[in-house]
Amino acid sequence: MAFKIIDRENWSRKEYFEHYFSNVPCTYSMTTKLDITKIIESKKKLYPAMLYYLTTIVNRHVEFRITFNKDNELGVYDEMLPCYTIFHKDTETFSNLWTVYCKDYEEFYKMYEDDLRQYGNQKGMFGKPDVPDNCFTVSMIPWVSFEGFNLNLQKGYDYSIVLGSEKYYPKMDYLPAINYGIMPSFEVPSENFMACKLNEKAANISGIVEYAKEFGI
């Protein structure tokens, strides 16, 4: 595992990185349908096959391997490994395992099976210890049918504010922002300007939200 530090001052992507990391911090997701006919026809088990192909794609593109290390330095790993969840039916909880990546699928599958055999029954958040820094997380819910799923992780934020559909966001505990004393700086129906308290211990806030000029609002 090698980690190459990025020279941010001379980085060609500096302007874009600073914009979305500092000025307009956000997350995004994209849902697409994949044809897995060849995987099914090859009789491969879906979960390890998905782990293998996802990791292959991640390692093929530098952009997917850029992150911060423990010293808060921005850089890129030469290789990423999959850290994935396994479900425990008896406790209805999950544990995380990780497997070393190999370009040969059969070799990767063998190491996956070995990890599952050795650590699959270990309970707790991390079934296999000593998770490397160059891991990315993967989950799969094979018994549920859905076309989109989004998980926005809190990163030091106590509240989340959205301007969107009153039929969608309330399902994720969003309420009209006016309930928190939060107002928009423009005219919009109160049911479409919503907020969610991410940290129950967060102090109450109130005021007017000013959007960055990039939003064009």
N, CA and C atoms as a LAMMPS dump frame, in Angstrom:
ITEM: TIMESTEP
0
ITEM: NUMBER OF ATOMS
651
ITEM: BOX BOUNDS ff ff ff
-5.0000000000000000e+02 5.0000000000000000e+02
-5.0000000000000000e+02 5.0000000000000000e+02
-5.0000000000000000e+02 5.0000000000000000e+02
ITEM: ATOMS id mol type element x y z
1 1 1 N 0.835 -1.199 0
2 1 2 C 0 0 0
3 1 3 C 0.871 1.25 0
4 2 1 N 0.713 2.069 -0.999
5 2 2 C 1.472 3.317 -1.088
6 2 3 C 0.496 4.484 -1.161
7 3 1 N 0.851 5.586 -0.5
8 3 2 C 0.009 6.774 -0.48
9 3 3 C 0.83 7.958 -0.967
10 4 1 N 0.447 8.533 -2.092
11 4 2 C 1.173 9.65 -2.676
12 4 3 C 0.454 10.955 -2.354
13 5 1 N 1.137 11.837 -1.633
14 5 2 C 0.543 13.112 -1.234
15 5 3 C 0.4 14.031 -2.448
16 6 1 N -0.75 14.683 -2.549
17 6 2 C -1.03 15.597 -3.652
18 6 3 C -0.55 17.001 -3.288
19 7 1 N 0.183 17.619 -4.183
20 7 2 C 0.615 19.009 -4.015
21 7 3 C -0.572 19.904 -4.378
22 8 1 N -1.357 20.284 -3.375
23 8 2 C -2.605 20.992 -3.63
24 8 3 C -2.388 22.345 -4.301
25 9 1 N -1.294 23.009 -3.989
26 9 2 C -1.057 24.334 -4.557
27 9 3 C -0.838 24.277 -6.071
28 10 1 N -0.262 23.188 -6.531
29 10 2 C 0.026 23.051 -7.962
30 10 3 C -0.84 21.988 -8.637
31 11 1 N -1.89 21.581 -7.957
32 11 2 C -2.778 20.526 -8.46
33 11 3 C -3.738 21.118 -9.476
34 12 1 N -3.892 20.46 -10.616
35 12 2 C -4.763 20.956 -11.683
36 12 3 C -6.231 20.979 -11.255
37 13 1 N -6.595 20.199 -10.239
38 13 2 C -7.976 20.141 -9.784
39 13 3 C -8.208 20.977 -8.529
40 14 1 N -7.216 21.794 -8.153
41 14 2 C -7.312 22.56 -6.906
42 14 3 C -8.581 23.394 -6.837
43 15 1 N -8.864 24.168 -7.889
44 15 2 C -10.016 25.064 -7.893
45 15 3 C -11.32 24.304 -7.669
46 16 1 N -11.475 23.159 -8.303
47 16 2 C -12.7 22.379 -8.199
48 16 3 C -12.798 21.712 -6.83
49 17 1 N -11.661 21.224 -6.333
50 17 2 C -11.647 20.584 -5.026
51 17 3 C -12.038 21.577 -3.942
52 18 1 N -11.435 22.761 -3.954
53 18 2 C -11.723 23.77 -2.94
54 18 3 C -13.183 24.209 -3.01
55 19 1 N -13.714 24.288 -4.219
56 19 2 C -15.094 24.734 -4.387
57 19 3 C -16.065 23.783 -3.698
58 20 1 N -15.939 22.482 -3.999
59 20 2 C -16.9 21.525 -3.455
60 20 3 C -16.536 21.027 -2.057
61 21 1 N -15.293 21.18 -1.658
62 21 2 C -14.908 20.743 -0.32
63 21 3 C -15.12 21.839 0.72
64 22 1 N -14.885 23.096 0.327
65 22 2 C -14.95 24.199 1.28
66 22 3 C -16.119 25.148 1.04
67 23 1 N -16.325 25.562 -0.198
68 23 2 C -17.35 26.561 -0.484
69 23 3 C -18.762 25.983 -0.521
70 24 1 N -18.913 24.877 -1.185
71 24 2 C -20.235 24.242 -1.296
72 24 3 C -20.1 22.757 -0.942
73 25 1 N -19.828 22.441 0.332
74 25 2 C -19.671 21.031 0.708
75 25 3 C -20.969 20.262 0.456
76 26 1 N -20.847 19.142 -0.218
77 26 2 C -22.05 18.394 -0.57
78 26 3 C -21.685 16.937 -0.83
79 27 1 N -22.721 16.138 -0.938
80 27 2 C -22.551 14.753 -1.374
81 27 3 C -23.471 14.54 -2.568
82 28 1 N -23.213 13.517 -3.335
83 28 2 C -24.074 13.218 -4.467
84 28 3 C -24.054 11.72 -4.73
85 29 1 N -25.046 11.273 -5.448
86 29 2 C -25.102 9.851 -5.792
87 29 3 C -25.748 9.707 -7.16
88 30 1 N -25.515 8.569 -7.791
89 30 2 C -26.099 8.293 -9.093
90 30 3 C -26.56 6.84 -9.119
91 31 1 N -27.73 6.616 -9.634
92 31 2 C -28.287 5.276 -9.741
93 31 3 C -28.351 4.868 -11.212
94 32 1 N -27.854 3.691 -11.509
95 32 2 C -27.91 3.193 -12.88
96 32 3 C -28.183 1.696 -12.867
97 33 1 N -28.774 1.202 -13.918
98 33 2 C -29.069 -0.221 -14.014
99 33 3 C -27.931 -0.932 -14.747
100 34 1 N -27.531 -2.068 -14.213
101 34 2 C -26.446 -2.845 -14.81
102 34 3 C -26.973 -4.191 -15.282
103 35 1 N -26.485 -4.622 -16.401
104 35 2 C -26.842 -5.934 -16.932
105 35 3 C -25.859 -6.955 -16.369
106 36 1 N -26.342 -7.829 -15.488
107 36 2 C -25.46 -8.819 -14.845
108 36 3 C -25.719 -10.225 -15.403
109 37 1 N -26.256 -10.283 -16.61
110 37 2 C -26.571 -11.578 -17.224
111 37 3 C -25.354 -12.496 -17.273
112 38 1 N -24.199 -11.953 -17.671
113 38 2 C -22.996 -12.78 -17.796
114 38 3 C -22.549 -13.328 -16.445
115 39 1 N -22.745 -12.546 -15.379
116 39 2 C -22.375 -13.028 -14.043
117 39 3 C -23.278 -14.185 -13.643
118 40 1 N -24.58 -14.03 -13.91
119 40 2 C -25.53 -15.094 -13.572
120 40 3 C -25.229 -16.35 -14.386
121 41 1 N -24.966 -16.173 -15.687
122 41 2 C -24.712 -17.321 -16.553
123 41 3 C -23.412 -18.029 -16.189
124 42 1 N -22.457 -17.295 -15.633
125 42 2 C -21.188 -17.915 -15.249
126 42 3 C -21.272 -18.663 -13.928
127 43 1 N -22.445 -18.585 -13.275
128 43 2 C -22.685 -19.278 -12.003
129 43 3 C -21.849 -18.712 -10.848
130 44 1 N -21.353 -17.488 -11.024
131 44 2 C -20.595 -16.859 -9.937
132 44 3 C -21.561 -16.382 -8.858
133 45 1 N -21.122 -16.448 -7.607
134 45 2 C -21.911 -15.893 -6.526
135 45 3 C -21.926 -14.377 -6.668
136 46 1 N -23.103 -13.784 -6.511
137 46 2 C -23.264 -12.371 -6.83
138 46 3 C -22.441 -11.447 -5.927
139 47 1 N -22.441 -11.706 -4.619
140 47 2 C -21.773 -10.774 -3.702
141 47 3 C -20.269 -10.689 -3.943
142 48 1 N -19.534 -11.808 -3.931
143 48 2 C -18.097 -11.708 -4.205
144 48 3 C -17.793 -11.196 -5.61
145 49 1 N -18.653 -11.534 -6.576
146 49 2 C -18.443 -11.038 -7.941
147 49 3 C -18.603 -9.518 -7.965
148 50 1 N -19.621 -9.008 -7.256
149 50 2 C -19.825 -7.572 -7.196
150 50 3 C -18.635 -6.884 -6.517
151 51 1 N -18.147 -7.472 -5.438
152 51 2 C -16.985 -6.907 -4.746
153 51 3 C -15.775 -6.845 -5.671
154 52 1 N -15.58 -7.907 -6.41
155 52 2 C -14.432 -7.971 -7.319
156 52 3 C -14.526 -6.912 -8.412
157 53 1 N -15.683 -6.828 -9.064
158 53 2 C -15.82 -5.887 -10.179
159 53 3 C -15.815 -4.44 -9.71
160 54 1 N -16.428 -4.159 -8.566
161 54 2 C -16.393 -2.802 -8.023
162 54 3 C -14.96 -2.383 -7.71
163 55 1 N -14.223 -3.285 -7.073
164 55 2 C -12.843 -2.968 -6.708
165 55 3 C -11.973 -2.797 -7.948
166 56 1 N -12.224 -3.596 -8.952
167 56 2 C -11.479 -3.47 -10.211
168 56 3 C -11.689 -2.086 -10.818
169 57 1 N -12.937 -1.619 -10.824
170 57 2 C -13.24 -0.296 -11.378
171 57 3 C -12.626 0.807 -10.518
172 58 1 N -12.75 0.682 -9.202
173 58 2 C -12.173 1.689 -8.293
174 58 3 C -10.671 1.805 -8.52
175 59 1 N -10.002 0.688 -8.657
176 59 2 C -8.547 0.711 -8.845
177 59 3 C -8.138 1.146 -10.254
178 60 1 N -9.08 1.175 -11.159
179 60 2 C -8.777 1.577 -12.535
180 60 3 C -8.746 3.102 -12.67
181 61 1 N -9.401 3.81 -11.747
182 61 2 C -9.531 5.262 -11.849
183 61 3 C -8.913 5.964 -10.638
184 62 1 N -7.981 6.849 -10.896
185 62 2 C -7.297 7.587 -9.827
186 62 3 C -8.292 8.352 -8.967
187 63 1 N -9.317 8.948 -9.594
188 63 2 C -10.269 9.792 -8.865
189 63 3 C -10.948 9.049 -7.723
190 64 1 N -11.14 7.741 -7.857
191 64 2 C -11.808 6.955 -6.83
192 64 3 C -10.865 6.591 -5.678
193 65 1 N -9.583 6.868 -5.844
194 65 2 C -8.606 6.495 -4.813
195 65 3 C -8.034 7.7 -4.066
196 66 1 N -8.611 8.881 -4.314
197 66 2 C -8.167 10.097 -3.634
198 66 3 C -8.882 10.217 -2.288
199 67 1 N -8.118 10.514 -1.232
200 67 2 C -8.696 10.64 0.104
201 67 3 C -7.711 11.35 1.022
202 68 1 N -8.094 11.497 2.278
203 68 2 C -7.197 12.039 3.298
204 68 3 C -6.632 10.881 4.116
205 69 1 N -5.358 10.981 4.476
206 69 2 C -4.777 9.965 5.356
207 69 3 C -4.974 10.375 6.814
208 70 1 N -4.411 9.615 7.731
209 70 2 C -4.595 9.876 9.162
210 70 3 C -3.988 11.203 9.597
211 71 1 N -3.054 11.707 8.816
212 71 2 C -2.428 12.992 9.129
213 71 3 C -3.131 14.15 8.425
214 72 1 N -4.335 13.861 7.898
215 72 2 C -5.148 14.866 7.208
216 72 3 C -4.45 15.421 5.971
217 73 1 N -3.661 14.578 5.322
218 73 2 C -2.99 14.959 4.08
219 73 3 C -3.774 14.386 2.905
220 74 1 N -4.003 15.214 1.903
221 74 2 C -4.728 14.773 0.718
222 74 3 C -3.781 14.021 -0.213
223 75 1 N -4.222 12.866 -0.672
224 75 2 C -3.362 12.079 -1.544
225 75 3 C -4.135 10.979 -2.238
226 76 1 N -3.397 10.081 -2.851
227 76 2 C -4.032 8.999 -3.595
228 76 3 C -3.335 7.68 -3.284
229 77 1 N -4.132 6.651 -3.031
230 77 2 C -3.593 5.313 -2.799
231 77 3 C -3.33 4.631 -4.14
232 78 1 N -2.326 3.79 -4.162
233 78 2 C -2.048 3.057 -5.393
234 78 3 C -3.035 1.913 -5.599
235 79 1 N -3.709 1.494 -4.51
236 79 2 C -4.67 0.4 -4.606
237 79 3 C -5.668 0.503 -3.464
238 80 1 N -6.914 0.134 -3.75
239 80 2 C -7.964 0.104 -2.733
240 80 3 C -8.445 -1.329 -2.531
241 81 1 N -8.91 -1.614 -1.309
242 81 2 C -9.419 -2.931 -0.958
243 81 3 C -10.878 -2.807 -0.531
244 82 1 N -11.707 -3.819 -0.806
245 82 2 C -13.113 -3.746 -0.401
246 82 3 C -13.307 -4.123 1.072
247 83 1 N -14.059 -3.284 1.785
248 83 2 C -14.49 -3.584 3.154
249 83 3 C -16.007 -3.717 3.087
250 84 1 N -16.53 -4.894 3.379
251 84 2 C -17.93 -5.195 3.093
252 84 3 C -18.646 -5.764 4.311
253 85 1 N -19.961 -5.694 4.281
254 85 2 C -20.757 -6.156 5.409
255 85 3 C -21.268 -7.574 5.185
256 86 1 N -21.356 -8.308 6.279
257 86 2 C -22.01 -9.618 6.271
258 86 3 C -23.085 -9.599 7.355
259 87 1 N -24.187 -10.272 7.102
260 87 2 C -25.346 -10.212 7.991
261 87 3 C -25.396 -11.429 8.905
262 88 1 N -25.726 -11.173 10.188
263 88 2 C -25.909 -12.255 11.165
264 88 3 C -27.407 -12.42 11.408
265 89 1 N -27.963 -13.51 10.922
266 89 2 C -29.404 -13.721 11.041
267 89 3 C -29.848 -13.853 12.494
268 90 1 N -29.014 -14.469 13.339
269 90 2 C -29.436 -14.715 14.709
270 90 3 C -29.584 -13.437 15.527
271 91 1 N -28.76 -12.445 15.265
272 91 2 C -28.82 -11.192 16.029
273 91 3 C -29.353 -10.028 15.2
274 92 1 N -29.558 -10.274 13.903
275 92 2 C -30 -9.227 12.979
276 92 3 C -29.073 -8.012 13.03
277 93 1 N -27.79 -8.284 13.113
278 93 2 C -26.765 -7.243 13.063
279 93 3 C -25.784 -7.606 11.945
280 94 1 N -24.823 -6.739 11.703
281 94 2 C -23.845 -7.01 10.661
282 94 3 C -22.432 -6.783 11.188
283 95 1 N -21.477 -7.312 10.471
284 95 2 C -20.061 -7.094 10.766
285 95 3 C -19.348 -6.752 9.467
286 96 1 N -18.241 -6.05 9.604
287 96 2 C -17.438 -5.677 8.438
288 96 3 C -16.255 -6.629 8.279
289 97 1 N -16.063 -7.107 7.065
290 97 2 C -14.878 -7.885 6.71
291 97 3 C -14.16 -7.14 5.591
292 98 1 N -12.919 -7.481 5.373
293 98 2 C -12.183 -6.92 4.232
294 98 3 C -11.326 -8.013 3.623
295 99 1 N -11.089 -7.9 2.331
296 99 2 C -10.332 -8.923 1.607
297 99 3 C -9.297 -8.263 0.71
298 100 1 N -8.129 -8.834 0.658
299 100 2 C -7.068 -8.341 -0.222
300 100 3 C -7.512 -8.49 -1.671
301 101 1 N -7.247 -7.465 -2.468
302 101 2 C -7.658 -7.494 -3.871
303 101 3 C -6.618 -8.203 -4.732
304 102 1 N -7.118 -8.947 -5.703
305 102 2 C -6.256 -9.607 -6.68
306 102 3 C -6.905 -9.469 -8.05
307 103 1 N -6.133 -9.197 -9.066
308 103 2 C -6.686 -9.009 -10.406
309 103 3 C -7.297 -10.288 -10.955
310 104 1 N -6.849 -11.425 -10.482
311 104 2 C -7.416 -12.702 -10.913
312 104 3 C -8.646 -13.009 -10.06
313 105 1 N -9.814 -13.163 -10.703
314 105 2 C -11.041 -13.363 -9.945
315 105 3 C -11.013 -14.62 -9.098
316 106 1 N -10.545 -15.71 -9.625
317 106 2 C -10.55 -16.972 -8.882
318 106 3 C -9.706 -16.867 -7.622
319 107 1 N -8.578 -16.166 -7.718
320 107 2 C -7.72 -15.975 -6.545
321 107 3 C -8.411 -15.073 -5.525
322 108 1 N -9.045 -14.001 -6.025
323 108 2 C -9.78 -13.11 -5.13
324 108 3 C -10.907 -13.86 -4.431
325 109 1 N -11.639 -14.678 -5.184
326 109 2 C -12.759 -15.431 -4.615
327 109 3 C -12.266 -16.392 -3.53
328 110 1 N -11.127 -17.008 -3.749
329 110 2 C -10.568 -17.922 -2.758
330 110 3 C -10.247 -17.169 -1.457
331 111 1 N -9.654 -15.977 -1.58
332 111 2 C -9.337 -15.195 -0.383
333 111 3 C -10.606 -14.7 0.303
334 112 1 N -11.632 -14.38 -0.485
335 112 2 C -12.932 -13.986 0.073
336 112 3 C -13.527 -15.135 0.886
337 113 1 N -13.507 -16.333 0.319
338 113 2 C -14.038 -17.508 1.011
339 113 3 C -13.246 -17.796 2.29
340 114 1 N -11.94 -17.632 2.239
341 114 2 C -11.098 -17.843 3.423
342 114 3 C -11.458 -16.853 4.53
343 115 1 N -11.652 -15.584 4.145
344 115 2 C -12.019 -14.57 5.139
345 115 3 C -13.396 -14.864 5.726
346 116 1 N -14.32 -15.295 4.881
347 116 2 C -15.668 -15.606 5.341
348 116 3 C -15.655 -16.789 6.305
349 117 1 N -14.812 -17.77 6
350 117 2 C -14.71 -18.951 6.843
351 117 3 C -14.075 -18.612 8.194
352 118 1 N -13.055 -17.763 8.172
353 118 2 C -12.306 -17.456 9.384
354 118 3 C -12.991 -16.398 10.264
355 119 1 N -13.631 -15.418 9.63
356 119 2 C -14.17 -14.297 10.402
357 119 3 C -15.682 -14.119 10.276
358 120 1 N -16.336 -14.936 9.45
359 120 2 C -17.754 -14.738 9.173
360 120 3 C -18.667 -14.845 10.372
361 121 1 N -18.267 -15.579 11.398
362 121 2 C -19.106 -15.75 12.59
363 121 3 C -18.722 -14.813 13.735
364 122 1 N -17.737 -13.967 13.485
365 122 2 C -17.324 -13.017 14.51
366 122 3 C -18.35 -11.885 14.602
367 123 1 N -18.854 -11.63 15.8
368 123 2 C -19.847 -10.578 15.989
369 123 3 C -19.148 -9.253 16.303
370 124 1 N -19.886 -8.176 16.159
371 124 2 C -19.317 -6.853 16.389
372 124 3 C -19.162 -6.102 15.082
373 125 1 N -18.891 -4.812 15.171
374 125 2 C -18.809 -3.974 13.98
375 125 3 C -17.719 -4.451 13.021
376 126 1 N -16.579 -4.862 13.576
377 126 2 C -15.464 -5.277 12.716
378 126 3 C -15.133 -6.747 12.979
379 127 1 N -15.621 -7.609 12.086
380 127 2 C -15.391 -9.043 12.251
381 127 3 C -13.951 -9.428 11.989
382 128 1 N -13.353 -8.803 10.976
383 128 2 C -11.947 -9.034 10.671
384 128 3 C -11.155 -7.816 11.141
385 129 1 N -10.222 -7.993 12.047
386 129 2 C -9.503 -6.85 12.627
387 129 3 C -8.468 -6.247 11.674
388 130 1 N -7.847 -5.176 12.166
389 130 2 C -6.732 -4.525 11.451
390 130 3 C -7.136 -4.076 10.044
391 131 1 N -8.237 -3.333 9.968
392 131 2 C -8.706 -2.833 8.675
393 131 3 C -7.686 -1.851 8.107
394 132 1 N -7.166 -2.086 6.911
395 132 2 C -6.182 -1.183 6.305
396 132 3 C -6.792 0.187 6.002
397 133 1 N -5.936 1.193 5.924
398 133 2 C -6.421 2.54 5.623
399 133 3 C -6.953 2.658 4.199
400 134 1 N -6.48 1.799 3.308
401 134 2 C -6.871 1.912 1.898
402 134 3 C -8.077 1.033 1.564
403 135 1 N -9.076 1.044 2.455
404 135 2 C -10.311 0.295 2.207
405 135 3 C -11.437 1.251 1.825
406 136 1 N -12.35 0.779 0.992
407 136 2 C -13.583 1.508 0.736
408 136 3 C -14.744 0.586 1.088
409 137 1 N -15.854 1.164 1.521
410 137 2 C -16.94 0.366 2.062
411 137 3 C -17.958 -0.026 1.001
412 138 1 N -18.489 -1.236 1.154
413 138 2 C -19.495 -1.778 0.242
414 138 3 C -20.558 -2.501 1.067
415 139 1 N -21.814 -2.308 0.711
416 139 2 C -22.903 -3.048 1.355
417 139 3 C -23.831 -3.592 0.287
418 140 1 N -24.561 -4.631 0.654
419 140 2 C -25.507 -5.227 -0.293
420 140 3 C -26.681 -5.799 0.492
421 141 1 N -27.892 -5.553 0.002
422 141 2 C -29.095 -6.093 0.63
423 141 3 C -29.821 -6.913 -0.43
424 142 1 N -29.426 -8.167 -0.64
425 142 2 C -29.942 -8.954 -1.768
426 142 3 C -31.42 -9.299 -1.676
427 143 1 N -32.01 -9.225 -0.462
428 143 2 C -33.416 -9.604 -0.336
429 143 3 C -34.357 -8.401 -0.472
430 144 1 N -33.814 -7.234 -0.792
431 144 2 C -34.634 -6.035 -0.97
432 144 3 C -34.483 -5.532 -2.397
433 145 1 N -35.594 -5.192 -3.032
434 145 2 C -35.566 -4.672 -4.4
435 145 3 C -35.692 -3.155 -4.369
436 146 1 N -34.693 -2.457 -4.874
437 146 2 C -34.747 -0.997 -4.941
438 146 3 C -33.801 -0.514 -6.029
439 147 1 N -34.039 0.696 -6.516
440 147 2 C -33.219 1.262 -7.589
441 147 3 C -32.396 2.446 -7.135
442 148 1 N -32.589 2.904 -5.918
443 148 2 C -31.806 4.041 -5.434
444 148 3 C -31.675 4.01 -3.936
445 149 1 N -30.486 4.319 -3.453
446 149 2 C -30.244 4.398 -2.009
447 149 3 C -29.144 5.417 -1.782
448 150 1 N -29.343 6.292 -0.809
449 150 2 C -28.362 7.331 -0.557
450 150 3 C -28.111 7.45 0.93
451 151 1 N -26.849 7.455 1.335
452 151 2 C -26.472 7.624 2.735
453 151 3 C -25.541 8.82 2.831
454 152 1 N -26.02 9.89 3.469
455 152 2 C -25.201 11.079 3.648
456 152 3 C -24.657 11.082 5.069
457 153 1 N -23.355 10.921 5.193
458 153 2 C -22.749 10.839 6.506
459 153 3 C -22.497 12.221 7.083
460 154 1 N -22.775 12.364 8.386
461 154 2 C -22.524 13.634 9.049
462 154 3 C -21.021 13.892 9.115
463 155 1 N -20.623 15.1 8.799
464 155 2 C -19.214 15.466 8.875
465 155 3 C -19.098 16.766 9.663
466 156 1 N -19.396 16.668 10.943
467 156 2 C -19.302 17.84 11.778
468 156 3 C -20.491 18.767 11.661
469 157 1 N -21.573 18.334 11.01
470 157 2 C -22.743 19.176 10.853
471 157 3 C -23.825 18.761 11.845
472 158 1 N -24.5 19.74 12.429
473 158 2 C -25.58 19.465 13.37
474 158 3 C -26.938 19.475 12.697
475 159 1 N -27.047 20.213 11.595
476 159 2 C -28.307 20.322 10.865
477 159 3 C -28.066 20.104 9.369
478 160 1 N -29.095 19.619 8.698
479 160 2 C -29.079 19.519 7.241
480 160 3 C -30.288 20.292 6.72
481 161 1 N -30.065 21.124 5.721
482 161 2 C -31.134 21.948 5.155
483 161 3 C -31.275 21.622 3.67
484 162 1 N -32.509 21.416 3.223
485 162 2 C -32.743 21.082 1.822
486 162 3 C -33.882 21.933 1.259
487 163 1 N -33.85 22.114 -0.027
488 163 2 C -34.939 22.744 -0.776
489 163 3 C -35.413 21.685 -1.757
490 164 1 N -36.551 21.06 -1.472
491 164 2 C -36.953 19.93 -2.3
492 164 3 C -38.396 19.516 -2.103
493 165 1 N -38.691 18.292 -2.508
494 165 2 C -40.061 17.784 -2.517
495 165 3 C -40.574 17.501 -1.111
496 166 1 N -41.772 18.021 -0.83
497 166 2 C -42.406 17.786 0.474
498 166 3 C -42.942 16.358 0.593
499 167 1 N -42.928 15.606 -0.525
500 167 2 C -43.406 14.225 -0.494
501 167 3 C -42.267 13.238 -0.234
502 168 1 N -41.026 13.675 -0.459
503 168 2 C -39.879 12.766 -0.355
504 168 3 C -39.114 12.942 0.965
505 169 1 N -38.659 14.161 1.242
506 169 2 C -37.757 14.377 2.372
507 169 3 C -38.374 14.126 3.75
508 170 1 N -39.66 14.365 3.97
509 170 2 C -40.23 14.035 5.284
510 170 3 C -40.088 12.565 5.661
511 171 1 N -39.943 11.704 4.65
512 171 2 C -39.745 10.281 4.941
513 171 3 C -38.419 10.043 5.66
514 172 1 N -37.495 11.016 5.541
515 172 2 C -36.181 10.901 6.179
516 172 3 C -36.047 11.901 7.329
517 173 1 N -37.204 12.186 7.965
518 173 2 C -37.252 13.001 9.191
519 173 3 C -37.016 14.488 8.964
520 174 1 N -37.141 14.958 7.74
521 174 2 C -37.047 16.394 7.489
522 174 3 C -38.384 17.056 7.834
523 175 1 N -38.304 18.226 8.45
524 175 2 C -39.472 19.013 8.812
525 175 3 C -39.35 20.391 8.182
526 176 1 N -40.457 21.111 8.055
527 176 2 C -40.33 22.493 7.583
528 176 3 C -39.317 23.243 8.447
529 177 1 N -38.36 23.896 7.801
530 177 2 C -37.269 24.543 8.54
531 177 3 C -37.77 25.591 9.508
532 178 1 N -38.948 26.151 9.229
533 178 2 C -39.508 27.162 10.118
534 178 3 C -39.768 26.604 11.514
535 179 1 N -39.94 25.266 11.602
536 179 2 C -40.128 24.631 12.915
537 179 3 C -38.905 24.806 13.801
538 180 1 N -37.736 24.971 13.178
539 180 2 C -36.498 25.184 13.925
540 180 3 C -36.134 26.671 14.01
541 181 1 N -36.98 27.52 13.452
542 181 2 C -36.665 28.941 13.433
543 181 3 C -35.711 29.318 12.318
544 182 1 N -35.638 28.451 11.287
545 182 2 C -34.737 28.676 10.156
546 182 3 C -35.562 29.159 8.967
547 183 1 N -35.161 30.273 8.398
548 183 2 C -35.921 30.882 7.306
549 183 3 C -35.058 31.012 6.054
550 184 1 N -35.665 30.927 4.863
551 184 2 C -34.911 31.17 3.615
552 184 3 C -34.816 32.666 3.353
553 185 1 N -33.871 33.042 2.527
554 185 2 C -33.699 34.458 2.179
555 185 3 C -34.48 34.82 0.926
556 186 1 N -35.373 33.919 0.494
557 186 2 C -36.16 34.131 -0.715
558 186 3 C -37.53 33.511 -0.497
559 187 1 N -38.469 33.813 -1.345
560 187 2 C -39.822 33.291 -1.211
561 187 3 C -39.9 31.854 -1.714
562 188 1 N -40.421 30.995 -0.86
563 188 2 C -40.581 29.585 -1.211
564 188 3 C -41.611 28.994 -0.25
565 189 1 N -42.47 28.094 -0.702
566 189 2 C -43.434 27.459 0.213
567 189 3 C -42.71 26.803 1.385
568 190 1 N -43.23 27.003 2.578
569 190 2 C -42.549 26.493 3.777
570 190 3 C -42.394 24.985 3.755
571 191 1 N -43.328 24.276 3.085
572 191 2 C -43.226 22.81 3.065
573 191 3 C -42.101 22.309 2.17
574 192 1 N -41.54 23.193 1.327
575 192 2 C -40.436 22.789 0.45
576 192 3 C -39.06 23.194 0.97
577 193 1 N -39.042 24.024 2.005
578 193 2 C -37.769 24.438 2.61
579 193 3 C -37.678 23.745 3.958
580 194 1 N -36.871 22.671 4.011
581 194 2 C -36.89 21.769 5.162
582 194 3 C -35.535 21.643 5.846
583 195 1 N -35.582 21.151 7.07
584 195 2 C -34.356 20.949 7.839
585 195 3 C -34.477 19.661 8.643
586 196 1 N -33.33 19.081 8.936
587 196 2 C -33.278 17.869 9.753
588 196 3 C -32.168 18.035 10.787
589 197 1 N -32.478 17.767 12.036
590 197 2 C -31.483 17.865 13.103
591 197 3 C -30.692 16.57 13.143
592 198 1 N -29.42 16.619 12.754
593 198 2 C -28.586 15.418 12.668
594 198 3 C -28.031 15.009 14.026
595 199 1 N -27.821 15.99 14.883
596 199 2 C -27.256 15.746 16.203
597 199 3 C -28.275 16.165 17.245
598 200 1 N -28.85 15.189 17.955
599 200 2 C -29.895 15.49 18.917
600 200 3 C -29.405 16.396 20.051
601 201 1 N -28.091 16.405 20.29
602 201 2 C -27.535 17.233 21.351
603 201 3 C -27.145 18.622 20.86
604 202 1 N -27.378 18.887 19.592
605 202 2 C -26.996 20.173 19.025
606 202 3 C -27.825 21.303 19.618
607 203 1 N -27.212 22.457 19.742
608 203 2 C -27.909 23.625 20.269
609 203 3 C -28.971 24.086 19.278
610 204 1 N -30.037 24.658 19.803
611 204 2 C -31.071 25.201 18.932
612 204 3 C -30.518 26.401 18.169
613 205 1 N -30.892 26.503 16.913
614 205 2 C -30.427 27.615 16.102
615 205 3 C -31.615 28.295 15.446
616 206 1 N -31.425 29.485 14.969
617 206 2 C -32.459 30.197 14.217
618 206 3 C -31.774 31.25 13.372
619 207 1 N -32.429 31.666 12.308
620 207 2 C -31.841 32.68 11.459
621 207 3 C -32.239 32.488 10.011
622 208 1 N -31.617 33.256 9.154
623 208 2 C -31.909 33.24 7.719
624 208 3 C -30.761 32.575 6.967
625 209 1 N -31.091 31.652 6.083
626 209 2 C -30.092 30.921 5.306
627 209 3 C -29.757 31.709 4.042
628 210 1 N -28.489 31.96 3.835
629 210 2 C -28.004 32.616 2.623
630 210 3 C -27.263 31.584 1.787
631 211 1 N -27.763 31.294 0.591
632 211 2 C -27.124 30.327 -0.281
633 211 3 C -25.919 30.953 -0.995
634 212 1 N -24.916 30.148 -1.268
635 212 2 C -23.763 30.625 -2.031
636 212 3 C -24.223 31.028 -3.424
637 213 1 N -23.54 31.979 -4.025
638 213 2 C -23.942 32.515 -5.324
639 213 3 C -23.983 31.435 -6.405
640 214 1 N -23.187 30.347 -6.2
641 214 2 C -23.152 29.279 -7.198
642 214 3 C -24.507 28.591 -7.369
643 215 1 N -25.356 28.681 -6.347
644 215 2 C -26.678 28.052 -6.45
645 215 3 C -27.607 28.86 -7.349
646 216 1 N -27.29 30.124 -7.596
647 216 2 C -28.129 30.957 -8.445
648 216 3 C -29.48 31.285 -7.851
649 217 1 N -29.556 31.286 -6.522
650 217 2 C -30.825 31.567 -5.828
651 217 3 C -30.799 33.004 -5.293
